[in-house]
Every structure is written in C-alpha cells, then in structure tokens.
Amino acid sequence: MSIKDRVALVTGGGRGVGKGISLSLAAAGASVAVNYRRDEESAAETVREIEALGGKAIAFSASVDDYEQNAQMVADIERDLGPVSILVNNAGIASRGRSVVDTDPEEMRRVVATHAFGPHYLAALTLPKMRTLGRGDIVMISSVATRSLGPNGAPYNMGKTAMEALAYTLAKEEREHGIRVNIVAPGLVDTDMGQRLIKAVQGVEDIRSLDQSMPFGRVCQPEDVANVVRFLVSDENSYLTGERLYCDGGGQLLR
C-alpha cells in the first residue's frame, strides 16, 4: 500500500491517533506535514521518529479553527514539501460532559470550530492544487459518537456530525477530480484523550485494565485506526469514496 512521493497533512499529527497516522503514512512513503497547536515537543518527537526510520516529515504549527493560520501553514507546506495530496483531518478536542443547559457558549464555539470549521478551511485551502495531482484523498477522523449521539456531549456530537456532513458533500463535489473523501470513526482508543475520557466517565485509572471487556481482548490502538487510513489513501483503494468505516471492533455490545 505504497503512497510514495505524496505529501500528507495530518492535523493533530504529533500525538495519539494522529501520531499513529503520521508514522503509518511515512512508512508507506509519504512526506508528512505534522500539524500541532500547542504541543511542539510531541510533534518534534514524531518527526524525529519518522526521520529515524528513513522517512521525511516536518512539524507545522497552526490552530485548525483559525483560517489565517491554516492558510499560512498550507503555504509553508507547499513551499517545503510540495502540494498536499492527502489531508487527514484528525485534530480534535473533547466536550466537558455537560448538558446543553450547562454548556458554556465558548466551549460550544471552540469544539464545533475545531471539528467542523477546521476541516472545511483546510479542504478549501488544499483542494485547488490537489485537483491537479491526478489522485487526492481527504480522510475525516470522526467518532462512534455520531452513531449514538448520547447525552452530555452536544458540542462534540455536533462537531463530529458536521464533519461527516462535510465529508459526504466533498465526496460528491470532488469525485470528478479523482479525489476520494472518506470517514474513519473509532471508538475508545488508547490515547491520552481516551484515558481522560474513560477516567471521567467510569473512574478508570488505567485504560488497559479494560482490555478483557473489549472486542478482541484489547482496547483499540492508534495503529488500528492508522491502518484503515493508510488503506483508504493508497492505490489499494480505487473505488471507495463517501464511506464511513467504523474502527471499534464491531461495537462494544459484542460481549
């Protein structure tokens, strides 16, 4: 599943699921733009790991909910690596677990802007050149939350649902340009965010203590999500677009 000589932009690419995707795409031959907002050291460490394996990567700072920062980042990527042909909209933040009545308006703005406005901005900024490359891919990292839309998480539910609506729209708009747009929706993943979530919801201190209650005897790993993304953007996927693939072991109701 080589993607040699292509340029990939992974938002939130220095940590968690984003790091797994950055490493996987680099291993398949892509040059990777590792985006970060605040954690410069994690992004730099991901770049070092890619370089140690013989790959090429550069870290780029931008808050995805800021159009001007995104525009500058895309221009810098094009200058340093070339035009983006793989855009992975992975950057995300969690809701605070409050009801609609108790949600702070600023939280609503920040969460929805990160999950919905950011991917829209970046698609608009990268698509003009992506259309000229013969093959392009956009992957939205969503969540199984859009399947259940549970209580006490309206900003997150709304942000991810809007992201998916964008993906379905883009899949129709960009198909004539050879661009595939797909969604990957993980469940609970073994990341810092996953650990914080499970601690807040269930009081669990160690996420891996849940392994035996999970499908296939383990919590989903970042590499599991990365493998799905890698397939979607490779030549092995020539005919999938406008699809949502769940990466949750078949759902938590299996047991």
C-alpha positions as a printed NumPy array, in Angstrom:
array([[  0.   ,   0.   ,   0.   ],
       [  2.684,   2.466,  -1.051],
       [  1.92 ,   6.165,  -1.233],
       [  5.438,   7.058,  -2.283],
       [  6.141,  10.659,  -3.296],
       [  2.842,  12.01 ,  -1.991],
       [  2.531,  14.766,   0.624],
       [  0.246,  14.164,   3.589],
       [ -1.008,  16.737,   6.087],
       [ -2.137,  15.208,   9.373],
       [ -3.762,  17.666,  11.752],
       [ -3.045,  16.947,  15.388],
       [ -0.393,  14.659,  13.957],
       [  2.047,  14.657,  16.862],
       [  0.084,  12.718,  19.466],
       [ -2.316,   9.826,  19.889],
       [ -4.217,   8.701,  16.809],
       [ -2.619,  11.49 ,  14.774],
       [  0.866,  10.256,  15.607],
       [ -0.08 ,   6.718,  14.599],
       [ -1.38 ,   8.018,  11.266],
       [  1.715,  10.177,  10.68 ],
       [  4.041,   7.234,  11.294],
       [  1.995,   4.884,   9.12 ],
       [  1.791,   7.238,   6.146],
       [  5.517,   7.982,   6.389],
       [  6.278,   4.255,   6.45 ],
       [  4.277,   3.917,   3.226],
       [  6.434,   6.551,   1.527],
       [  4.629,   9.85 ,   2.04 ],
       [  6.265,  13.063,   3.159],
       [  4.288,  14.083,   6.236],
       [  3.374,  17.535,   7.497],
       [  2.782,  17.003,  11.217],
       [  0.429,  19.723,  12.402],
       [  0.222,  20.758,  16.044],
       [ -1.443,  23.544,  18.   ],
       [  0.411,  23.715,  21.331],
       [  2.442,  20.54 ,  21.917],
       [  5.507,  21.384,  19.871],
       [  7.683,  18.786,  21.596],
       [  5.363,  15.882,  20.771],
       [  5.235,  16.983,  17.12 ],
       [  9.023,  17.282,  17.043],
       [  9.376,  13.809,  18.569],
       [  7.054,  12.346,  15.917],
       [  9.181,  13.987,  13.223],
       [ 12.335,  12.524,  14.792],
       [ 10.809,   9.043,  14.839],
       [  9.847,   9.314,  11.182],
       [ 13.318,  10.52 ,  10.236],
       [ 14.935,   7.718,  12.23 ],
       [ 13.015,   5.265,  10.064],
       [ 14.237,   6.954,   6.882],
       [ 11.119,   8.993,   6.213],
       [ 10.574,  12.693,   5.669],
       [  8.478,  14.897,   7.94 ],
       [  8.255,  18.491,   9.115],
       [  6.21 ,  19.899,  12.007],
       [  3.924,  22.872,  11.299],
       [  2.097,  24.945,  13.897],
       [ -1.48 ,  26.119,  13.337],
       [ -4.728,  26.112,  15.255],
       [ -7.093,  24.465,  12.781],
       [-10.027,  26.674,  13.782],
       [ -8.119,  29.756,  12.585],
       [ -8.375,  30.304,   8.819],
       [ -5.361,  32.624,   8.547],
       [ -3.119,  30.232,  10.462],
       [ -4.265,  27.39 ,   8.22 ],
       [ -3.599,  29.434,   5.095],
       [ -0.062,  30.19 ,   6.249],
       [  0.532,  26.544,   7.172],
       [ -0.633,  25.258,   3.783],
       [  1.592,  27.793,   2.023],
       [  4.562,  26.694,   4.145],
       [  3.87 ,  23.021,   3.425],
       [  3.683,  23.658,  -0.315],
       [  6.994,  25.54 ,  -0.131],
       [  8.827,  22.936,   1.96 ],
       [  7.26 ,  19.632,   0.867],
       [  5.007,  20.263,  -2.12 ],
       [  1.239,  20.36 ,  -2.639],
       [ -0.879,  18.293,  -0.279],
       [ -2.473,  15.234,  -1.879],
       [ -3.55 ,  13.552,   1.382],
       [ -5.417,  15.574,   4.001],
       [ -6.23 ,  13.815,   7.276],
       [ -8.479,  15.931,   9.48 ],
       [ -7.667,  14.359,  12.832],
       [ -7.271,  17.293,  15.258],
       [ -9.932,  17.214,  17.92 ],
       [-10.881,  18.25 ,  21.413],
       [-13.42 ,  16.773,  23.801],
       [-16.546,  18.241,  25.331],
       [-16.66 ,  18.721,  29.106],
       [-19.533,  16.321,  29.627],
       [-22.227,  18.86 ,  30.419],
       [-25.875,  19.063,  29.412],
       [-26.953,  21.583,  26.801],
       [-28.321,  23.857,  29.526],
       [-24.981,  23.863,  31.368],
       [-22.64 ,  24.137,  28.351],
       [-20.542,  27.279,  28.176],
       [-21.035,  29.109,  24.846],
       [-17.279,  29.396,  24.371],
       [-16.888,  25.634,  24.73 ],
       [-19.542,  25.18 ,  22.064],
       [-17.751,  27.55 ,  19.704],
       [-14.313,  26.043,  20.277],
       [-15.309,  22.376,  19.952],
       [-17.502,  22.804,  16.87 ],
       [-14.955,  25.094,  15.199],
       [-12.173,  22.547,  15.722],
       [-14.122,  19.591,  14.348],
       [-16.137,  21.291,  11.604],
       [-14.731,  24.68 ,  10.626],
       [-11.119,  23.48 ,  10.604],
       [-11.685,  20.637,   8.12 ],
       [-13.747,  22.987,   5.925],
       [-10.98 ,  25.601,   5.919],
       [ -8.27 ,  23.071,   5.132],
       [-10.252,  21.389,   2.372],
       [-10.833,  24.769,   0.73 ],
       [ -7.14 ,  25.643,   1.015],
       [ -5.702,  22.35 ,  -0.262],
       [ -8.221,  21.302,  -2.915],
       [ -7.254,  23.722,  -5.715],
       [ -3.821,  22.133,  -6.077],
       [ -4.962,  18.656,  -5.026],
       [ -7.292,  18.646,  -8.034],
       [ -4.287,  18.913, -10.379],
       [ -2.423,  15.895,  -8.958],
       [ -4.402,  13.053, -10.508],
       [ -5.217,  11.496,  -7.139],
       [ -6.227,  13.13 ,  -3.902],
       [ -7.599,  11.893,  -0.589],
       [ -9.335,  13.523,   2.341],
       [ -9.984,  11.461,   5.457],
       [-12.079,  12.714,   8.361],
       [-11.347,  11.145,  11.741],
       [-14.777,  11.142,  13.331],
       [-16.149,   9.022,  16.185],
       [-18.7  ,   6.364,  17.013],
       [-20.343,   9.198,  18.972],
       [-22.174,  10.139,  15.768],
       [-23.915,   6.773,  15.846],
       [-25.365,   7.117,  19.353],
       [-25.388,  10.92 ,  19.895],
       [-25.51 ,  10.381,  23.631],
       [-26.339,  12.959,  26.3  ],
       [-23.949,  15.453,  27.883],
       [-21.764,  15.972,  24.87 ],
       [-23.669,  18.175,  22.424],
       [-20.656,  20.246,  21.224],
       [-18.662,  17.111,  20.369],
       [-21.651,  15.332,  18.831],
       [-22.492,  18.379,  16.733],
       [-18.896,  18.985,  15.659],
       [-18.311,  15.412,  14.528],
       [-21.694,  15.204,  12.8  ],
       [-20.93 ,  18.401,  10.899],
       [-17.529,  16.98 ,   9.93 ],
       [-19.237,  13.923,   8.472],
       [-21.724,  16.101,   6.566],
       [-18.747,  17.933,   5.064],
       [-17.18 ,  14.634,   4.023],
       [-20.304,  13.436,   2.233],
       [-20.633,  16.783,   0.471],
       [-16.988,  16.824,  -0.619],
       [-17.161,  13.244,  -1.868],
       [-19.803,  14.321,  -4.377],
       [-18.154,  17.61 ,  -5.301],
       [-14.634,  16.259,  -5.817],
       [-15.149,  12.826,  -7.379],
       [-14.759,  14.248, -10.887],
       [-11.282,  15.443,  -9.869],
       [-10.106,  11.991,  -8.766],
       [-10.37 ,  12.877,  -5.074],
       [-11.713,  10.341,  -2.601],
       [-13.262,  11.538,   0.656],
       [-13.939,   9.079,   3.456],
       [-14.631,   8.92 ,   7.186],
       [-12.979,   6.748,   9.831],
       [-14.936,   6.539,  13.085],
       [-13.053,   4.958,  16.004],
       [-14.493,   4.031,  19.366],
       [-12.433,   4.247,  22.549],
       [ -8.73 ,   4.431,  21.632],
       [ -5.691,   4.034,  23.873],
       [ -4.559,   7.665,  23.842],
       [ -4.238,  10.456,  26.39 ],
       [ -7.683,  11.696,  25.38 ],
       [ -9.128,   8.195,  25.661],
       [ -7.598,   7.825,  29.111],
       [ -9.07 ,  11.134,  30.277],
       [-12.465,  10.204,  28.858],
       [-12.674,   6.802,  30.499],
       [-11.483,   8.23 ,  33.813],
       [-14.129,  10.957,  33.722],
       [-16.946,   8.632,  32.658],
       [-16.123,   5.432,  34.554],
       [-13.445,   6.399,  37.064],
       [-10.977,   4.003,  35.41 ],
       [ -7.344,   4.88 ,  36.132],
       [ -5.687,   2.57 ,  33.563],
       [ -7.359,   2.261,  30.176],
       [ -5.671,  -1.088,  29.516],
       [ -7.48 ,  -2.565,  32.512],
       [-10.475,  -2.641,  30.158],
       [ -8.775,  -4.98 ,  27.678],
       [-10.711,  -8.114,  28.602],
       [-14.065,  -6.345,  28.234],
       [-13.208,  -5.051,  24.754],
       [-13.608,  -6.7  ,  21.326],
       [-10.663,  -8.991,  20.502],
       [ -9.431,  -8.679,  24.077],
       [ -7.888,  -5.223,  23.886],
       [ -8.611,  -1.518,  23.661],
       [ -8.253,  -0.099,  20.134],
       [ -4.735,   1.2  ,  19.459],
       [ -3.75 ,   4.242,  17.345],
       [ -2.163,   1.84 ,  14.859],
       [ -5.537,   0.178,  14.266],
       [ -7.   ,   3.481,  13.105],
       [ -3.849,   4.351,  11.154],
       [ -4.034,   1.101,   9.195],
       [ -7.547,   1.957,   7.992],
       [ -6.452,   5.446,   6.941],
       [ -3.411,   4.057,   5.15 ],
       [ -5.598,   1.7  ,   3.135],
       [ -8.08 ,   4.412,   2.203],
       [ -5.414,   6.729,   0.757],
       [ -3.459,   4.001,  -1.042],
       [ -3.851,   2.61 ,  -4.541],
       [ -5.446,  -0.447,  -2.93 ],
       [ -8.486,   1.781,  -2.541],
       [ -9.514,   2.77 ,  -6.016],
       [-13.293,   2.751,  -5.633],
       [-14.306,   3.799,  -2.115],
       [-15.459,   7.349,  -1.534],
       [-18.176,   8.875,   0.592],
       [-17.94 ,   5.995,   3.064],
       [-17.831,   5.854,   6.871],
       [-15.769,   2.993,   8.287],
       [-16.156,   2.223,  11.979],
       [-12.974,   1.145,  13.745],
       [-14.406,  -0.148,  17.024],
       [-14.095,  -3.923,  16.846],
       [-17.718,  -4.284,  15.829],
       [-19.054,  -2.241,  18.729],
       [-18.991,  -2.569,  22.495],
       [-22.161,  -4.701,  22.571],
       [-20.342,  -7.78 ,  21.285],
       [-19.779,  -9.11 ,  24.794]])
